[in-house]
Amino acid sequence: MISIAVETVDPETAKKWLAESNYGNRQLSQGHVTGLAGALERGEWQTHHQGIAFSPDGRLLDGQHRLAAIVQATRSAQLVVARGVDPAAFSVMDTGKKRTARDILFLKEEKRAQHLAASLRGLHMYRTAPKLSWSGPSSMCSHDQLLKLLTENPRIREALDKGFSIYREVCLSVTAATVGWYVTSTERPDVDQSDWYEGLVTGANLKRYDPRLTLRNTMLALKQGKSLRKRDDSRAHLAFYLKAWNAWAEGRTIKLLRQNANEALPPVSRAEFGSDPNEDGRLV
């Protein structure tokens, strides 16, 4: 017979259960553990029907990641604990489709939910981890973090419209174009970006080495396969966007856009228009 109760599980208890009862289970995903531990540390942890399950003989059937997160975060958490679960049920546990950030935003009736979720994650990475890759455990961002970010940055919805427009004309990824437009317009509200936008999307009457033309040419070359870099690399696209925008805002020419390995994403330039260009007019 199955018994179910809500229990407060402290780190010592979680560690004991993992050591004594967790055998024959799937391999632990450290990235998932880190994500859950982060949610616990930020106060995002919520008690719900998914929790810990033990077989009649005390074997841990479900919940090893939650327990490992409690140990890693060194914080107690409330969990639904089920005892007496038939081990035959193990084959159907955790087989449902996990809700994505896109699903969460769609349920909140946000337009272009998938691209909005990606742009919010890109904004989060740009602000909090400009030196890190946008893949792997270090790039994880919880649903609560994204929703909080959207509440604090509602104008990113408008930036997403600009992002789609730039994507269609210049082939920058929607995420890179959205984040690039948003951070430059919010951090430099003193700069009128109409000329930047017009020049970038049309390419009309731009002189050689104009940063807008260099960015256009770089992205079109990527689309045509003239570069080995992946065409959907949003982090690299954002680096190109910001480097070109900084040069434009400072009144510099730029001959080449490139992204070196492990290079941090550049901050938005604080310099005023008309600054002197580098010796060769090139931004690296």
N, C-alpha and C positions, 0 to 999 in steps of 0.2 A: 504494500500500500504506500502511495506517495504522500509525503508530508511536505508542506510548503510554508515557509515563514520568512519574514523580512528580518535580517540580522545585520548588526553593525560589525563589519569585519575589519579588524586592525591589522597593521603590517605583520605583527608576530604570528597571528593566526593564519594570515594568507601565506606566509613563508612556510609554516608548519604543514598546511594542506598541500602546498606544492611539493614539499620534500617527501611527504609520507603517502600521498594519495594520487599523485599525478603520474601515471604510467600507462603505456599503450595509447597515448594521445598523439595528436598531430604535432608536427614541429612548431615550436614557438616562433612567432614573427616579432622580432624586436622592434621593427618600425611601428607595428600596431600597438605594441605595449607602450612605446614612447608617446604615441598619440593619445592613448587613454590616460596615461599618467599626466600628460599636459592638461587634459580636460579636468582631471581631478585637482590639480594644482591651481587652475584658474577658476575653480568653483563652478565648472560647467557640468559636473557629474550629476546625473539624474537617475533615480531609482525607477526601474520599469520591469516588465515581465521577464526580460532576459537577465539571467544571473548565473548562479552556480548550481550544478546538478551532480549528485552523488548516486552511485549504484547501491543496492542493498548491502553489499559487502564493503562499502566505504570508498570505492574507487571514484576519482574525479572524472566525470564524463564531459562536463562542459564548464567553461569559465576560467581556464588557465590564464588567458590574457588579462582578464579583469583582476585576477589575484596578483599576477606579476606586476600590473600597473600600480596596485596598492603598495606593494613592496618597494617599487622604484620611487614612487612619490612620497613614501613614508607618511602616508595619511590614511586614516580610516575612511570607510565608505559603507553606505547601506546597500545591501544586495538581497535579492530574492534568492533564497537557498532552498533547493528541492532535494529531498532525500528519499531513497527507495525507488529511484528511476530505473526502469528495465534497460540494461545495456544494449538491447536490440534497438532502442531508440537512437543510439549514437549515430547510426547511418543517415538519419534525416535531420540531425541538428546542424544549424548554420548553413542550410542549403538554399535559403531564400536570397533574393537579390538585395544587396545593400543599397540604401538610399544615398544618392549622390547629392552634391551641393546643387546641381541643376534641378534635381527633384524637389529639394527644399524650397528653392526660389520659385519654381513653377507652381507649387502648392500655395505660395503667397501671391500668385497671379502677377509675377514679374515678367515683363516682356523680354524676349531673347535670353531666357534663363541660362542656357548653357554658356553663351558668350559672356553674360554678366558674371557668372560664377568664375569663369576663367580670368576675367579682368580683375575681379576683386582679389583673387589669389595672386595675380601678378602684382597688384598694388601692394599687397601684404608683403610679398617677397622683396619688392624693391625698397620698401621702407624699413623692413626689419632685418633683411639678410642680403644686402647688395653684393656680397662676395660669394654667396653660395649658389650652387646649381639649383635649377628648378625641378629637380627630380630626386627621388629617394626619400627616406624618412625626414631629412632636414627640411623638405619642402611641404610637409604636411600642414594643413590649416583646417581647423575644425569648423563645422557648420556654424556654431555659435560665434566663432571669430569672424566668419564672413558676414553673418547677419549684423553683428556689431559694426563692422567696417562699413557696411552699406548704410546703416543708420547715421554714422558719422560723416559719410561722404555721399550724400544723395545725388550730387551733381555728376557722379560717375555714369548715371543713366544717360545724361546728355552727351557726355564724352563718348559713350558707346556708339551714338549716332555718328559722330565724327570719325570714330574708329572704323566703322563699316565703310564710310565714304572713302577714307584714305586707303583702306584695304582694296576696294574695287579699282582704284586708279593707280595705286603704287605697288600693290602686292605685299605690303607689310602685313603681318598677321593682325587679325582684329584685336587680339589681346595687347600686342605691342603698341599699335596705333592708339588704342583707347587709353592705356596707362600713360603713354608718352604725352598725349594731348592733355590728359587730366593733370599730371604732375607739373607740367610746364605752365599751364594756365592758372593753376591754383597757387603755385609757388612764385610765379611772376605775373601777378594781376596787372602790373604796370605796363606790360608789353601787349600791344595790339597784335594779335596773331593772324589777322586777316590776310596780310601779305604772305606770311609763312604758308598758310593753308592754300591760297590761290596758286602760288608758285609751285608748291609741292604737287598738287593734284593735276595741274595743267601743264607745267613745264614751260609755259609760254614766256618768251623774251628773257630767259635766264642766261647769264653769261657763263663762260667756262669756269669751272671750279666753284660756282655758287653752291653753297651747302645743300640747298633744296634739289638742285640738279644732280649733285653727286649722290644724294640719297635715292632719288628716283632711278638713276642709272644702276646703282648697286642692287636695288631690289629687282629691277627688271632683268638684270643679268642673272640673278639667282633663279628667277622664274624660268628663264630660257636655258637653264642648266649649264651656265658658263662658270659656275663655281661648285665646288664639292660640298659646301656647307648645306645642311638641310634647309629646305625652304620654309619649314614650319617651326623653326627654332625661335620661339617668341622672345626668349631672353636675349639672344644675339640681335634680333630685330630691334628690340627696345634700346639696346646699346647703340646701334646705328642711329636710331631716331634721336636720342639724346645728344650724341656727339654732333650730329648735323645741326640740331636746334641750337646748341650752345654756340657753335661757330657762327650761325646766322645771327643770333642775338648779340654777339660780340662784334659783328661786322667783319668776320674773318672769312677768307676763302678756305676751301678744303679740297684736296686732290683725291684723297683715298679714305675709305671707311674700312676699318678692320677691327676685329675683336680678338684679342690675344687670349690664350688659355688662362683660366683662373683670374681674369681681369675683373675687377669690381665694376658694377654698373655706375656710370658717372652721375654725380649730383647735378641738379639744375644750376646753370651758371647764374651768378649774381652780378656779373659784369654788365655795364651799360652798352648800348649800341655804340659802334664806332671805335671800339678798342683796336689797338694795332694788332695785325696778324702775326703769327709766328714767322720765323725767318723764311721758311719755305711755304708759308700759308697752309701747312698741313697739320691736321689734328690726329694724333695717334692715341 
